[in-house]
């Protein structure tokens, strides 16, 4: 029953906290468990706040149980072992031998106490004490939406991955590693806890905002939709660039510098909703986006075709349907060969 989504629909906050499968999701990065709960949240968004509260309680309980006091039974075992050592019979010795024996005896007793205490104090609590490293990946033409523990949302584009700690946002810096392309909706924290995205030796620091990061190549590009972010190189913070909404920052790999420009943010955010929003956009710009998001290069039959423009909102779920719409709208022929589009 635990793998049936409907089984948890009527669950209270307390029931989630006590549920083993729910705890397993929080502390272990098993793909089937993560997928199950991600899908559950997508199916039951009305329970988002309740589940977030339950997750916070589980983590807090875990921290509280990291060091446990000895139970009555454990104290009795410790006491029994101490008296067992004290009451061991011994033969008559000379005064010097007797004192040496007593010293050894005391040392043995103290050693036993230390070992027993260490054992009980380091007992594994009922909930795992170590935070898990979570990894989400997408395959070809797959898009996945991930809800983080701090209520931030990451929309992961095809052939991409993110890695982060399961305790993200739990009174510590929120950090995430990205490979590929993702759209971030960062939850602003009342304690102003920063959120940092690391990719290709670049760090993007934010408080609360929406932005797109394309790190499919070394020429990483960041487009800011709302809020404010700081982009810096990991090895040279003096080159930091502050972005405002509507701006795009791209790394010039030749000169190792950031280039800032204004851009149509819809070109970089609409894909998260399964559509592309074009306003007098040239076919050359469109194919550049195709290269960024699908990793497919384009070969034009002539320069005239590159200058063709389109204004439209195109719903798209995959590259094939996208190119099919372009082909019919612009009355051109598009074929795919060896991971290249020929127009």
N, C-alpha and C positions, 0 to 999 in steps of 0.2 A: 504493500500500500504506500510506502514512503516515496516510491517513484511515480506516484499518480498525482498530477497537479491538483485535481479536485479534492484530494485528501486534506490539503492544507487551507482551503478557502475559508473555513470557519474558525481557523486557529486564532487564539488570543495571543497577546504579547508574551504572557508567561509560558504558554505551550511552546511557542517558538524557541524561547530561551532554554527550555528543558529538552528540546528535541535533538537527538544525536545527529541526525542527518543535517539539520540546520547548523549545528556546531561544526560538523565536518566541512561544510561549505566555507565557513569563516576561516578555519585554521589549516586546511589542506587544499593544495592547488590541483585537485583531480578534475580533469576536463569534463567528465560526465556530470559530476556534481555541480560545477560552475555553470555548465550549459543548462542543467535542469532549473536552477534558481534564476538564471538570467531570463529564461523563457517564462518562468512563473511570474516574475515581476512585469514582463511585457504583457502577460495575460491578465494580471491583476494589479494595475497601477494604483488602485484605490488603497492598497495595503502597503504602499511604499513607505510612508512615515512610520507605520506600526512596525514594519520589518527593520527599519533603520534603528528605531529605539531598541528593539530586541537585540540587534547586532551590537549596539553600544553596551548593553547590559552584559552580554556574553563576554565581550572583551574586558570589561571592568571586573567581572567575576574572575576571569582568567588571571588578571593582574593581582587581584586580592589573594588568590590561592597559590601564588608562586612560592610562598614560604608558609608552611602549615605548622601550627603548634602541635605538640605531642598529644595524642589521645590518652585516655586513662589506661587503656590496654598497653599502649606503647611505653608509657611511664613505668608500668608494672614490669614489663620485660627488661627495661633498662635497670630498674632497681634489683631485679632478680639476678641479672648478670654481675652487677657490682658486688652483691653479697656472696655470690658464688665464688668470686675471686678472693674475697676477704677471708672466707671460711675454709679455704683449701688447707689440708693438714700438711705439716712440715716436720722434718727430723731435727734433733738437737745438733747444734753447730757451736763452734767457738763464737765468742762475742763478735769478732770481726766478720766471720761468715754470716752470723745472724743479721747484723746490720746491713751487709751487702744484699742478703736475701730480701730483707724488708724493703730496701730501696728498689730492687728489681720488681718486687711484688706491687709496690705503689705505682711504678712506671707502667706495669702491665695493666693495672686497673684503669689508670688515666688514659692509656692508649685505647682500651676497650670502650671507655666512655666516649672518647672523641669519635671513634669509628661508628659506634651505634648512633650517636647524635647526628653525625654527618649523614648516615643512612636515612634516618627518619626525616631530617630536614630536607633532603633532596629527593624524597619520594615523588614519583610522578603524580600530579594531581589529576582529578577526574576530567578536567578540561586541559587540552594541550597548552603548554606554556610558551611555546615558540611560535612566532608569527611566520606564516607561509609566504613564499614568493609566488605571486600569481602571474600567469602568462596567458594572454589571449591572442589567437592567430586567426587570420582569414585566408581562404584559398582564392583561386582564380575566380574573378567576377563575383566574389562574395562580400557583402557588407554586414557588419555586426555592430549592434549598439550595446555598450557596456555601462552599467550603473556602478559607480565606485562607492565605497563605504562612506565617503563624505558627501554623498548625493550629487557629485559632479557626474557628467555624462561624457563618454568618449564614443564617437561614431567612427569605427575602424573601416577603412577602405580595403579593397581587394589586395591580396598579397602583402599584408602588413601585420605588425604585431606590437603589443605593448607589454611591458613588464613592470610590476610594482609590488609593494609590500601589502599584505592583507590588512594591516593596521593603519593604512593611509588615512591621514586626517585625525588620528587619535592622539591629539596633543603633541604632534611632532610635525616636522616639515613634510609637506605633501610633494612627493617626487615620483616621476614616472619616466620610463625609457621607451622611446618610440623608434620603430624601424618601419619605414614606408610612409603611408599617408593617413592622417586622421583629423577629424573635426572635434574640437573640445568645447564643452559648455561647462565652465568652471563655477562651482558654488562658492560664493563669497562667504567667508567665515567671520563671525562676530569678533573673534580674537585676532583677525587679520593674519591668519596663518597662510603663508605664501604657497603657491602651487608652481612647481617647476617641471618643465618638459625637457628631457635631455635627448639629443639626437645629433649624430654626425659631429661630435665635439662642439655642439652649440647648446646653450641653455636659454630657455624662454621662461621668464619669471612673470607670474600674474597674481592678481588677488581675486578678481571675479570678472569673467569676460567670456567672449566667444571668438574663437580663431581657428584657422585651418593651417596645418603644418604638412608640407609635402617634402619628405626626406627620402624620396626614391633614389635620388642621386646626391652627390656631394654638394651640388649647388642648391642647398636647402632653401625653400621659399616659405615665408610666413605671411598670411593675409589676416588682418584684424577686422572683425565684424563689429564688435562692441567692446567698450572698456579701454584698458591701457595695458601694454606689455613692455617688458624690457628684454631685448635680444642681445646676447653677448657670446663671445668665443670663450670656451673653457680655459684657454691658455693666455687670454689677453682681455681682461675685463675693461680696459681703457677704451676699447673699440665699441662699447655698448651703444645700442641704438634704442630710443624710446619710440613706440609706435602709437598712432592715433587711429580711430576707426576709418576705414576706407583706404588704408595704406598697405602696401606690400613691401616686404624686405626680403631680398634674395642675396645669398652669399656668392660673391665673385671669387671663384676658386683660383683664378689666375693671379689676382692681386691680394687675395685673402682679406677682402673688405666687404662690408655690407652696402648694398645699393637699395635706396628707398624710393618708392614711386607710388602714385595713386592708381587705383584700379577699381574695376567693377566687382564688388564683393560677391554679387550673385553668381558670378562664374565659379567661385570657390566654395560656396555654401549650398547651392541648389542641389548638388549631387547627393547630399545627405537626405533629401526628401524624394529621391528617385526622379529628378528632373534637371534639365539644364535651361538656364535663362539667358537668352542671347538678345542683345540690342545692337543692331547694325554691326555684328561681329563678323570678321573675315573668316573664310574657310581656313586660312593659314593659322589664325589664333585658335580656332576650334581644334585643328589637328594637333596643335601644341598641347592643348588640354588633354586630348586623347593619349598623347605620348606620356604625359605626367601621370594620368590616372589609370591607364591600362597597360602602359609600357610598350605600346605599339607605335612604330615609326610610320611616316607617310611619304609616299613617292608621288609627285605630281607630274602629269604628262606635259604641262606647260605652265608658265608663270601666270597666265590669265586666270586660270582656275583658282589659284591661291587668293586672288583679290575678290572673289565672289563673297557676298555678304548675306547675312540672314538675321531677321528679327523674329524671335519666336520662343515660346516656352515649350520645350520638348520633353515629354515624359519618357524615361528610359530606365530599363532594368538591367540591361547588359549591352555590351559593345555591338553585337549583331543588330539588335533592334535600333540602336542609336544610328549606326551607319545606314541602315535601311531607310530611316526617316530623312536623313540628310540627302540621300540619293534621290528620293522622290521629290523632296522640297526644292532642291537646286537643279533637278533634272540632269544629274551626273551619274556616271557609273563608278561604283566603288567595289573593288575585289580585295580579298585578304589572301596573301601568299607569304609563307615563311615568316610569320609574325610582322608583316608589313602591309599597310593599306596602299593600294594603287588606285589613284584617282585620275 
